[in-house]
Amino acid sequence: MSRFRLDPDRLPPEAEKLRGEVRSFLADELKDFPAWKRAYTWMGSDPDFSRKVGERGWIGMTWPERYGGGERTSFERYVVLEEMLAAGAPVAAHWIADRQSGPLLLKYGTEEQRHEILPGICRGEVYFCIGMSEPDSGSDLASVRTRAEPDDGGWRINGTKLWTSGAAGAHYMIALIRTSVAEKKHQGLSQFLIPLQNRDDVSIRPIRDLAGNDHFCEVTFEDTRVDADALIGEEGAGWGQVMAELAYERSGPERYLSCQPLLEGLARHLGPAPSERARIAIGKQVAHLATLRQMTLSLAGLLERGENPALEASVTKDLGGVFEQDLPGIVQGLVADEPRTDDDGSDLQNLLAHLTQNAPSFSLRGGTREVLRGIIARGLGLR
Ligand SMILES: Cc1cc2nc3c(=O)[nH]c(=O)nc-3n(C[C@H](O)[C@H](O)[C@H](O)COP(=O)(O)OP(=O)(O)OC[C@H]3O[C@@H](n4cnc5c(N)ncnc54)[C@H](O)[C@@H]3O)c2cc1C
């Protein structure tokens, strides 16, 4: 049985010092940014914005300087993420590369891969997508059928990845691919670094979601040729590598702050003297928020100390998902306004409309609620 470790961590003074700098950057950059776009935050892509964040040194903040990183602490990075998300900043272009692909390459990539790719990520110019899910493999990820076969010193890839966020604008995918058939399905899997742009042996088809956005895609590999050095880490060790990557994916403040602009919009809408019912509801949400913040801060501390907090990250993502998924309904119950997507709607109505439509996906992306609870039960020795 794993020990559940979320010891309280505090932000050190140098991290708090950074907060003012990030806030004034965002106040300036986002002064004309519409409310509805703030509803998208880490799903909203703006390469110009990402480049400006890179210029500030706020991407790859904890990575070694020799790869373009800032050698700062996870806590300083935490403050930057928290401020970006609270403002609803459009960070999607660089988000995945900064959060998990860069750290994965730091851990398992070759020295050439690191020197070639990480500096571009830090400049906010090189973007990644995650090639895990497939048409018949989501929760049961080890059943992926995309396969890579040795081919003239390199590899030939065939298969389809699905729901790949940001694939249409990404320079690379890190994909989980079967390289051999083994007795146990978790064996024989490997990770590959696949360049996506300007090639005719990869097709990328954006998929429209119920809110009308097409940020995720179906990506098909047809005899896609990659060089030998596209293999990340060890052949056949892909499952363990992917599990470590998922701890990065599930542990950050984006797992409870997707609706933060809505909560702040509600407080503004209700003004200085809200009803008692509204005060109680807001108080409850802020108490949840404070707890989730402490949990993600503790996770930043565990990552800072080089640990793999898979269990703690699953608990935090699950609780964060419940919190942020409930918020649009709570807000609508407190205000008389209907959600509206048109230009005549108020900022609060626009935020409400977009987040109501997007919230169902919060307990799917990054692993479903049921699957996370299975991981938690196993981690606590309950099954
Ligand atoms: C907005 C969004 C962005 C995404 N981005 C990416 C991305 O960038 N890259 C990527 O690889 N994937 C991405 N995904 C895919 C996501 O990871 C999968 O949708 C998710 O893992 C579920 O897989 P599935 O859709 O195949 O559903 P299924 O696995 O078929 O699940 C269907 C239902 O059955 C339940 N279920 C399945 N197995 C169990 C079990 N063992 N016990 C209990 N219940 C179970 C699930 O909880 C779910 O409710 C994204 C999804 C969304 C919604």
The ligand as an SDF file (V2000), in Angstrom:
LIG
                    3D

 53 58  0  0  0  0  0  0  0  0999 V2000
  -11.2580   17.7920  -23.8900 C   0  0  0  0  0  0  0  0  0  0  0  0
  -10.4900   16.5100  -24.0470 C   0  0  0  0  0  0  0  0  0  0  0  0
   -9.1570   16.5580  -24.4110 C   0  0  0  0  0  0  0  0  0  0  0  0
   -8.4390   15.3710  -24.5840 C   0  0  0  0  0  0  0  0  0  0  0  0
   -7.1320   15.4540  -24.9820 N   0  0  0  0  0  0  0  0  0  0  0  0
   -6.4280   14.3170  -25.1650 C   0  0  0  0  0  0  0  0  0  0  0  0
   -5.0810   14.3830  -25.6270 C   0  0  0  0  0  0  0  0  0  0  0  0
   -4.5270   15.4740  -25.8570 O   0  0  0  0  0  0  0  0  0  0  0  0
   -4.4090   13.2310  -25.8340 N   0  0  0  0  0  0  0  0  0  0  0  0
   -4.9780   12.0080  -25.5840 C   0  0  0  0  0  0  0  0  0  0  0  0
   -4.2920   11.0060  -25.7580 O   0  0  0  0  0  0  0  0  0  0  0  0
   -6.2460   11.9100  -25.1500 N   0  0  0  0  0  0  0  0  0  0  0  0
   -6.9920   13.0430  -24.9450 C   0  0  0  0  0  0  0  0  0  0  0  0
   -8.3000   12.9550  -24.5150 N   0  0  0  0  0  0  0  0  0  0  0  0
   -8.9180   11.6390  -24.3660 C   0  0  0  0  0  0  0  0  0  0  0  0
   -9.1720   11.2260  -22.9370 C   0  0  0  0  0  0  0  0  0  0  0  0
   -7.9660   10.9210  -22.2730 O   0  0  0  0  0  0  0  0  0  0  0  0
  -10.1160   10.0210  -23.0180 C   0  0  0  0  0  0  0  0  0  0  0  0
  -11.3550   10.4870  -23.5390 O   0  0  0  0  0  0  0  0  0  0  0  0
  -10.3340    9.3870  -21.6740 C   0  0  0  0  0  0  0  0  0  0  0  0
   -9.1600    8.7750  -21.2050 O   0  0  0  0  0  0  0  0  0  0  0  0
  -11.4670    8.3280  -21.7380 C   0  0  0  0  0  0  0  0  0  0  0  0
  -11.2610    7.4370  -22.7670 O   0  0  0  0  0  0  0  0  0  0  0  0
  -12.4430    7.1090  -23.8020 P   0  0  0  0  0  0  0  0  0  0  0  0
  -12.9460    8.3830  -24.3550 O   0  0  0  0  0  0  0  0  0  0  0  0
  -11.9350    6.0860  -24.7460 O   0  0  0  0  0  0  0  0  0  0  0  0
  -13.6310    6.5120  -22.9270 O   0  0  0  0  0  0  0  0  0  0  0  0
  -13.7170    5.0320  -22.3370 P   0  0  0  0  0  0  0  0  0  0  0  0
  -12.3960    4.6150  -21.8030 O   0  0  0  0  0  0  0  0  0  0  0  0
  -14.3730    4.1610  -23.3610 O   0  0  0  0  0  0  0  0  0  0  0  0
  -14.6980    5.2410  -21.1310 O   0  0  0  0  0  0  0  0  0  0  0  0
  -16.1260    5.3230  -21.2750 C   0  0  0  0  0  0  0  0  0  0  0  0
  -16.7420    5.3360  -19.8870 C   0  0  0  0  0  0  0  0  0  0  0  0
  -16.4710    4.0870  -19.2080 O   0  0  0  0  0  0  0  0  0  0  0  0
  -15.8370    4.3230  -17.9590 C   0  0  0  0  0  0  0  0  0  0  0  0
  -14.8280    3.3070  -17.6930 N   0  0  0  0  0  0  0  0  0  0  0  0
  -13.8850    2.8390  -18.5420 C   0  0  0  0  0  0  0  0  0  0  0  0
  -13.0920    1.9270  -17.9350 N   0  0  0  0  0  0  0  0  0  0  0  0
  -13.5330    1.8250  -16.6680 C   0  0  0  0  0  0  0  0  0  0  0  0
  -13.1160    1.0610  -15.5480 C   0  0  0  0  0  0  0  0  0  0  0  0
  -12.0830    0.2180  -15.6120 N   0  0  0  0  0  0  0  0  0  0  0  0
  -13.8090    1.2080  -14.3860 N   0  0  0  0  0  0  0  0  0  0  0  0
  -14.8540    2.0680  -14.3120 C   0  0  0  0  0  0  0  0  0  0  0  0
  -15.3060    2.8130  -15.3520 N   0  0  0  0  0  0  0  0  0  0  0  0
  -14.6460    2.7030  -16.5100 C   0  0  0  0  0  0  0  0  0  0  0  0
  -15.1650    5.6740  -18.1120 C   0  0  0  0  0  0  0  0  0  0  0  0
  -14.9550    6.2990  -16.8560 O   0  0  0  0  0  0  0  0  0  0  0  0
  -16.1610    6.4350  -18.9810 C   0  0  0  0  0  0  0  0  0  0  0  0
  -17.1720    6.9890  -18.1960 O   0  0  0  0  0  0  0  0  0  0  0  0
   -9.0530   14.1200  -24.3560 C   0  0  0  0  0  0  0  0  0  0  0  0
  -10.4010   14.0730  -23.9740 C   0  0  0  0  0  0  0  0  0  0  0  0
  -11.1240   15.2450  -23.8270 C   0  0  0  0  0  0  0  0  0  0  0  0
  -12.5620   15.1700  -23.4290 C   0  0  0  0  0  0  0  0  0  0  0  0
  1  2  1  0
  2  3  1  0
  2 52  2  0
  3  4  2  0
  4  5  1  0
  4 50  1  0
  5  6  2  0
  6  7  1  0
  6 13  1  0
  7  8  2  0
  7  9  1  0
  9 10  1  0
 10 11  2  0
 10 12  1  0
 12 13  2  0
 13 14  1  0
 14 15  1  0
 14 50  1  0
 15 16  1  0
 16 17  1  0
 16 18  1  0
 18 19  1  0
 18 20  1  0
 20 21  1  0
 20 22  1  0
 22 23  1  0
 23 24  1  0
 24 25  2  0
 24 26  1  0
 24 27  1  0
 27 28  1  0
 28 29  2  0
 28 30  1  0
 28 31  1  0
 31 32  1  0
 32 33  1  0
 33 34  1  0
 33 48  1  0
 34 35  1  0
 35 36  1  0
 35 46  1  0
 36 37  1  0
 36 45  1  0
 37 38  2  0
 38 39  1  0
 39 40  1  0
 39 45  2  0
 40 41  1  0
 40 42  2  0
 42 43  1  0
 43 44  2  0
 44 45  1  0
 46 47  1  0
 46 48  1  0
 48 49  1  0
 50 51  2  0
 51 52  1  0
 52 53  1  0
M  END
$$$$
